[in-house]
Amino acid sequence: MPRHPSTSPITRSLTAYVFSASRKSAVQATDVPYKLHIGDTWLEPVAAAQVDALSCAQTPGIHRYAPVQGVPELLDAIGRKLARRTPSAVVEREDIQVTPGCTGAMAIMCRALLAPGEEVLLPSPYWPLIKGVINSVGAAPVEVPMMHRLADPTFDVEAVLEAAVTPRTSAIYVNSPCNPTGAVLNDKQAAAVARVAARHHLWIFCDEVYEDLYYGAEPPSLWARPDFAGRTVVGHSLSKAYAMAGARVGWVHGPRDAMQAIRAMQTFHAYCAARPMQMSAAAALDHGDEWLDGCRGVYAEACQIAAHGLGIDAPDGGTFLFFDAEQWLGEGGMAELLDRCRDAGVTLTPGSASGRDFPNHLRLSFTAVPPEQIVDAVARLRSVFGT
């Protein structure tokens, strides 16, 4: 038990930086023109959702606490959004919880549904924050190299997940489209996840942050599958598809008992998401469909420019390219390569932030700057790589 000046032993597995301290200089430079290590966007949200549209006169009480569950306007907008996106599934209003972003959603979800010492199967490469989110509640992420192999028809999703299960396994984390690979689980692969979860009585933590960012056929919502029903808790966000990362608004839905626990946990963890940003989020969901169609077109163009320029395959969705950079490593390894990219004016994320099996990979956000700037950024990278 820690006493002053010690801290909780849980914090030993965490860092104030998403990336390792040895590489933080390569991703935190302030004078770099192309910061492609952060999964943000250069776009502004639909006009109805911009902060300029907020006013005390039109929204009385805008600076007061919001209800713990969320403001009624946003809860209703979420219900309409879910019905448009997945008309085959019905989500009751009581089973929706507004959260401070999807990061907050996942943290509250883990606090409510996991116990210290339990394990979560974490398909890798993964969203860099999720490992720390799991660690922060005293649970253990178990990395399962998988999301970079989904295009291989011989790859057996069920076998690799099954091999990672132990008596301490409590949940499987699923992110499709995936950060960072952009891969989308197909029906066969999703069914494999469901069978493993059912066989071992596991929760499924479904991360739907990139659900609206696809560059082909619209992928079905995994959470709405009958074989996911009753065990799946789902996190959504306004950050990526709606260009509202700074608003910190997301939401969770799932089985009634789980949602009661999650709402109780939120009460004592964050209480509520910011009321003004919830009003903006409601406007984005209700008025952003046409804007979102245009956004997908712009991102698809940027994706193709970046992938073609680097000579790699374009992903099916998401906002990133994730690629093996081993051929461009010098004697100084990844740290040196990141520094060379930074010196050329581009910051990238080291692949190790997304899993221990990817020390020679890089992640590039093709949505962080306009497509015409992606052209220049890729040209600078090509000069570093010598291609």
C-alpha positions as CSV (number, residue, x, y, z in Angstrom):
1,M,0.0,0.0,0.0
2,P,1.6,3.3,-1.1
3,R,2.3,6.0,1.4
4,H,3.6,9.6,0.8
5,P,5.5,10.2,-1.4
6,S,4.7,7.0,-3.3
7,T,1.9,6.7,-5.9
8,S,-0.5,3.9,-6.8
9,P,1.4,0.9,-8.3
10,I,-1.1,1.0,-11.2
11,T,0.6,4.2,-12.4
12,R,3.9,2.2,-13.0
13,S,2.3,0.8,-16.2
14,L,1.3,4.3,-17.4
15,T,3.0,7.3,-18.9
16,A,2.1,10.9,-19.4
17,Y,2.9,10.4,-23.0
18,V,1.1,8.1,-25.5
19,F,4.5,7.4,-27.0
20,S,7.6,6.3,-25.3
21,A,9.7,9.0,-23.7
22,S,12.7,8.2,-25.9
23,R,10.6,9.1,-29.0
24,K,8.4,11.9,-27.7
25,S,10.7,14.6,-29.2
26,A,9.9,13.2,-32.6
27,V,6.2,13.6,-32.2
28,Q,6.0,16.7,-30.1
29,A,7.9,19.2,-32.2
30,T,6.0,22.5,-32.3
31,D,7.6,23.9,-35.5
32,V,6.8,21.0,-37.8
33,P,4.4,21.9,-40.7
34,Y,2.9,18.5,-41.1
35,K,1.9,16.9,-37.8
36,L,0.6,13.5,-39.1
37,H,1.0,11.6,-35.8
38,I,-2.3,12.8,-34.3
39,G,-5.6,11.4,-35.6
40,D,-7.3,14.7,-35.9
41,T,-8.7,16.6,-38.9
42,W,-8.2,20.0,-40.6
43,L,-11.9,20.2,-41.3
44,E,-14.3,22.3,-39.2
45,P,-17.6,20.6,-38.1
46,V,-20.9,21.2,-39.9
47,A,-21.9,24.8,-39.3
48,A,-24.8,23.9,-37.0
49,A,-22.4,22.2,-34.6
50,Q,-19.7,24.9,-34.4
51,V,-19.4,26.8,-31.2
52,D,-20.4,30.0,-32.9
53,A,-23.9,28.6,-33.1
54,L,-24.1,28.4,-29.3
55,S,-25.6,31.2,-27.2
56,C,-26.9,31.7,-23.7
57,A,-30.0,33.2,-25.0
58,Q,-30.9,30.3,-27.2
59,T,-29.7,27.7,-24.7
60,P,-30.7,28.7,-21.2
61,G,-28.6,27.1,-18.5
62,I,-25.8,26.3,-21.0
63,H,-23.1,26.7,-18.3
64,R,-24.8,24.5,-15.7
65,Y,-24.2,20.8,-15.0
66,A,-25.8,18.5,-17.6
67,P,-27.8,15.4,-16.4
68,V,-25.4,12.5,-15.8
69,Q,-27.0,10.5,-18.6
70,G,-26.8,13.3,-21.1
71,V,-29.0,16.2,-22.2
72,P,-32.3,15.1,-23.7
73,E,-31.5,16.8,-27.0
74,L,-28.4,14.7,-27.5
75,L,-29.9,11.5,-26.2
76,D,-32.7,11.9,-28.8
77,A,-30.2,12.8,-31.5
78,I,-28.2,9.7,-30.7
79,G,-31.3,7.5,-30.9
80,R,-32.1,8.9,-34.4
81,K,-28.4,8.4,-35.5
82,L,-28.4,4.8,-34.4
83,A,-31.7,4.2,-36.1
84,R,-30.4,5.7,-39.4
85,R,-27.1,3.8,-39.2
86,T,-28.5,0.5,-38.0
87,P,-32.2,0.3,-38.6
88,S,-32.4,-3.4,-37.7
89,A,-31.5,-2.8,-34.1
90,V,-33.4,-0.9,-31.4
91,V,-31.5,0.9,-28.6
92,E,-33.7,2.2,-25.8
93,R,-33.0,5.7,-24.5
94,E,-32.3,4.3,-21.0
95,D,-29.5,2.2,-22.4
96,I,-27.5,5.2,-23.8
97,Q,-24.9,7.0,-21.7
98,V,-23.2,10.2,-22.9
99,T,-19.5,10.3,-22.0
100,P,-16.5,12.7,-22.2
101,G,-15.3,11.3,-25.5
102,C,-14.8,7.7,-26.5
103,T,-11.6,7.6,-24.4
104,G,-13.8,8.4,-21.4
105,A,-16.3,5.9,-22.6
106,M,-13.7,3.1,-22.7
107,A,-12.3,4.1,-19.3
108,I,-15.7,4.1,-17.6
109,M,-16.6,0.9,-19.4
110,C,-13.5,-0.8,-18.1
111,R,-13.9,0.5,-14.6
112,A,-17.5,-0.8,-14.5
113,L,-17.0,-4.2,-16.1
114,L,-13.5,-5.3,-15.1
115,A,-11.8,-6.3,-11.9
116,P,-8.1,-5.9,-11.1
117,G,-6.1,-8.9,-12.4
118,E,-8.6,-9.8,-15.1
119,E,-7.4,-9.9,-18.8
120,V,-8.7,-8.3,-22.0
121,L,-7.9,-9.8,-25.4
122,L,-6.5,-6.8,-27.3
123,P,-6.1,-7.5,-31.1
124,S,-3.1,-5.6,-32.4
125,P,-2.1,-3.3,-33.8
126,Y,-4.4,-1.3,-31.7
127,W,-5.5,2.3,-30.8
128,P,-2.5,3.5,-28.7
129,L,-4.5,4.6,-25.7
130,I,-6.5,1.5,-25.1
131,K,-3.7,-0.5,-23.5
132,G,-3.2,2.2,-20.9
133,V,-6.9,2.5,-20.4
134,I,-7.1,-1.2,-19.5
135,N,-3.9,-1.0,-17.3
136,S,-5.4,2.0,-15.4
137,V,-8.0,-0.2,-13.8
138,G,-5.6,-2.9,-12.8
139,A,-6.6,-5.2,-15.6
140,A,-4.1,-6.7,-18.1
141,P,-4.2,-6.3,-21.9
142,V,-3.2,-9.4,-23.7
143,E,-1.9,-8.5,-27.2
144,V,-3.2,-10.7,-30.0
145,P,-1.4,-9.9,-33.3
146,M,-4.4,-9.9,-35.7
147,M,-5.6,-6.7,-37.3
148,H,-2.8,-6.5,-39.9
149,R,-3.7,-10.0,-41.1
150,L,-7.4,-9.8,-41.8
151,A,-6.9,-9.6,-45.6
152,D,-5.2,-13.1,-45.5
153,P,-8.0,-15.6,-46.3
154,T,-6.0,-18.4,-44.5
155,F,-5.8,-16.4,-41.3
156,D,-7.8,-18.0,-38.5
157,V,-9.2,-15.3,-36.2
158,E,-10.9,-17.8,-33.9
159,A,-7.8,-19.9,-33.4
160,V,-5.5,-16.9,-32.5
161,L,-8.1,-15.5,-30.0
162,E,-8.8,-18.9,-28.5
163,A,-5.1,-19.5,-28.0
164,A,-4.9,-16.3,-25.9
165,V,-7.8,-17.0,-23.6
166,T,-6.9,-17.9,-20.0
167,P,-9.0,-18.4,-16.8
168,R,-8.6,-14.7,-16.1
169,T,-9.9,-13.5,-19.5
170,S,-13.0,-11.3,-19.1
171,A,-13.4,-9.4,-22.4
172,I,-12.4,-8.9,-26.0
173,Y,-11.8,-5.4,-27.4
174,V,-12.9,-5.0,-31.1
175,N,-12.2,-1.9,-33.2
176,S,-13.5,-2.0,-36.8
177,P,-12.6,0.0,-38.9
178,C,-9.4,-0.3,-37.0
179,N,-7.0,2.4,-35.7
180,P,-4.4,2.1,-37.1
181,T,-4.8,-0.4,-40.0
182,G,-8.1,0.7,-41.3
183,A,-9.1,-2.9,-41.6
184,V,-12.7,-4.0,-41.3
185,L,-13.8,-7.3,-39.8
186,N,-15.8,-9.3,-42.3
187,D,-18.8,-11.5,-41.4
188,K,-16.8,-14.7,-40.9
189,Q,-14.2,-12.9,-38.7
190,A,-16.9,-11.2,-36.6
191,A,-18.6,-14.6,-36.1
192,A,-15.3,-16.0,-34.9
193,V,-15.1,-13.2,-32.3
194,A,-18.6,-14.0,-31.2
195,R,-18.0,-17.7,-30.8
196,V,-14.9,-17.2,-28.6
197,A,-16.8,-14.6,-26.5
198,A,-19.8,-17.0,-26.0
199,R,-17.6,-20.0,-25.3
200,H,-15.8,-18.3,-22.5
201,H,-18.6,-16.0,-21.2
202,L,-16.7,-12.8,-22.2
203,W,-17.8,-9.2,-22.6
204,I,-17.2,-7.6,-26.1
205,F,-16.0,-4.0,-25.9
206,C,-16.9,-2.6,-29.3
207,D,-15.1,0.6,-30.4
208,E,-17.1,2.2,-33.1
209,V,-15.1,5.5,-33.4
210,Y,-14.5,5.0,-37.1
211,E,-17.9,3.5,-38.0
212,D,-18.7,6.4,-40.5
213,L,-15.3,6.6,-42.1
214,Y,-15.3,3.9,-44.8
215,Y,-14.1,4.1,-48.4
216,G,-16.2,1.5,-50.1
217,A,-19.4,-0.3,-49.1
218,E,-20.7,0.8,-45.7
219,P,-19.7,-1.9,-43.2
220,P,-22.5,-3.2,-40.9
221,S,-22.4,-2.4,-37.2
222,L,-20.8,-5.3,-35.4
223,W,-22.7,-4.6,-32.2
224,A,-26.0,-5.2,-34.0
225,R,-25.2,-8.8,-34.9
226,P,-27.5,-11.3,-33.1
227,D,-24.4,-13.3,-32.0
228,F,-23.0,-10.1,-30.3
229,A,-26.3,-9.4,-28.4
230,G,-26.4,-9.4,-24.6
231,R,-22.6,-9.2,-24.1
232,T,-21.5,-6.2,-26.2
233,V,-21.0,-2.7,-24.8
234,V,-20.4,-0.1,-27.5
235,G,-18.4,3.2,-27.5
236,H,-19.0,5.9,-30.1
237,S,-17.5,9.3,-30.7
238,L,-18.0,12.7,-32.4
239,S,-14.2,13.2,-32.6
240,K,-13.3,11.6,-35.9
241,A,-16.2,11.5,-38.4
242,Y,-17.7,14.7,-37.2
243,A,-14.5,16.7,-36.7
244,M,-15.2,17.4,-33.0
245,A,-12.2,15.9,-31.2
246,G,-11.9,19.0,-29.0
247,A,-15.5,18.8,-27.9
248,R,-14.9,15.5,-26.0
249,V,-18.3,14.0,-26.5
250,G,-19.0,10.3,-27.0
251,W,-21.6,7.8,-25.9
252,V,-22.0,4.2,-24.8
253,H,-24.8,1.7,-25.1
254,G,-25.3,-1.9,-24.2
255,P,-27.2,-4.4,-22.1
256,R,-29.4,-2.8,-19.4
257,D,-27.5,-4.2,-16.4
258,A,-24.2,-3.1,-17.8
259,M,-25.5,0.4,-18.6
260,Q,-26.7,0.8,-15.0
261,A,-23.2,0.0,-13.8
262,I,-21.6,2.3,-16.3
263,R,-23.9,5.2,-15.4
264,A,-23.1,4.7,-11.8
265,M,-19.4,4.6,-12.5
266,Q,-19.6,7.8,-14.7
267,T,-21.4,9.6,-11.8
268,F,-18.3,9.2,-9.6
269,H,-15.7,9.3,-12.4
270,A,-16.6,12.3,-14.6
271,Y,-20.2,13.1,-13.6
272,C,-21.2,14.5,-17.0
273,A,-19.9,15.6,-20.4
274,A,-19.8,19.4,-21.0
275,R,-23.3,20.7,-21.6
276,P,-22.4,23.2,-24.4
277,M,-20.5,20.5,-26.3
278,Q,-23.4,18.1,-25.9
279,M,-25.7,20.7,-27.6
280,S,-23.1,21.0,-30.5
281,A,-23.0,17.2,-30.7
282,A,-26.7,16.9,-31.1
283,A,-26.7,19.5,-33.9
284,A,-23.8,17.5,-35.6
285,L,-25.8,14.2,-35.5
286,D,-29.0,15.8,-36.7
287,H,-27.6,18.1,-39.4
288,G,-24.3,16.4,-40.4
289,D,-25.3,13.6,-42.8
290,E,-24.6,15.6,-46.0
291,W,-21.5,17.1,-44.5
292,L,-20.3,13.6,-43.6
293,D,-20.8,12.4,-47.1
294,G,-18.5,15.2,-48.3
295,C,-16.0,14.5,-45.5
296,R,-15.7,10.9,-46.6
297,G,-14.9,12.0,-50.2
298,V,-12.2,14.4,-49.1
299,Y,-10.6,11.8,-46.8
300,A,-10.8,9.1,-49.5
301,E,-8.9,11.4,-51.8
302,A,-6.2,12.1,-49.2
303,C,-6.0,8.4,-48.4
304,Q,-5.3,7.5,-52.0
305,I,-2.7,10.3,-52.4
306,A,-0.8,9.1,-49.3
307,A,-1.0,5.4,-50.1
308,H,0.0,5.8,-53.7
309,G,2.8,8.1,-52.8
310,L,4.3,5.6,-50.4
311,G,3.6,2.6,-52.6
312,I,1.3,0.8,-50.1
313,D,-2.3,-0.4,-50.2
314,A,-5.1,2.0,-49.2
315,P,-7.1,0.9,-46.2
316,D,-10.8,0.2,-46.2
317,G,-11.6,2.9,-43.6
318,G,-10.3,5.0,-40.7
319,T,-7.9,7.9,-40.9
320,F,-4.5,6.3,-40.9
321,L,-1.9,4.4,-43.0
322,F,0.0,1.8,-41.0
323,F,3.1,0.4,-42.8
324,D,6.3,-1.5,-42.3
325,A,9.3,0.9,-42.5
326,E,12.0,-1.6,-41.8
327,Q,13.6,-1.1,-45.2
328,W,14.2,2.6,-44.4
329,L,15.8,2.1,-40.9
330,G,19.4,3.0,-40.5
331,E,21.8,2.1,-37.7
332,G,19.9,4.4,-35.3
333,G,16.7,2.4,-35.8
334,M,13.2,3.8,-35.4
335,A,14.2,6.8,-33.2
336,E,16.6,8.0,-35.8
337,L,14.1,7.6,-38.6
338,L,11.4,9.5,-36.7
339,D,13.9,12.3,-36.1
340,R,14.8,12.4,-39.8
341,C,11.1,12.6,-40.7
342,R,10.6,15.4,-38.2
343,D,13.6,17.3,-39.6
344,A,12.0,17.0,-43.0
345,G,8.8,18.6,-41.6
346,V,6.6,15.5,-40.9
347,T,5.8,13.9,-37.6
348,L,4.7,10.3,-37.5
349,T,3.7,7.8,-34.8
350,P,6.0,4.8,-34.1
351,G,4.3,1.5,-34.6
352,S,5.3,0.3,-31.1
353,A,2.6,2.6,-29.7
354,S,0.1,0.2,-31.3
355,G,1.7,-3.1,-30.1
356,R,4.9,-4.8,-29.2
357,D,5.0,-6.7,-32.5
358,F,5.3,-3.6,-34.6
359,P,8.6,-1.9,-33.7
360,N,9.5,-1.2,-37.3
361,H,6.1,0.2,-38.4
362,L,4.9,3.8,-38.8
363,R,1.4,5.3,-38.5
364,L,0.4,8.3,-40.6
365,S,-2.8,10.3,-40.3
366,F,-3.9,11.4,-43.8
367,T,-6.8,13.5,-42.4
368,A,-4.6,15.9,-40.3
369,V,-4.0,18.3,-43.2
370,P,-5.8,19.0,-46.5
371,P,-5.2,16.7,-49.5
372,E,-3.0,19.2,-51.3
373,Q,-0.7,19.4,-48.2
374,I,-0.6,15.6,-48.1
375,V,1.1,15.7,-51.5
376,D,3.9,17.8,-50.1
377,A,4.2,15.8,-46.9
378,V,4.5,12.5,-48.8
379,A,7.1,14.0,-51.0
380,R,9.1,15.0,-48.0
381,L,8.8,11.5,-46.6
382,R,9.9,10.0,-49.9
383,S,13.0,12.1,-49.7
384,V,13.8,10.7,-46.3
385,F,13.1,7.2,-47.4
386,G,15.0,7.6,-50.6
387,T,12.2,6.4,-52.8
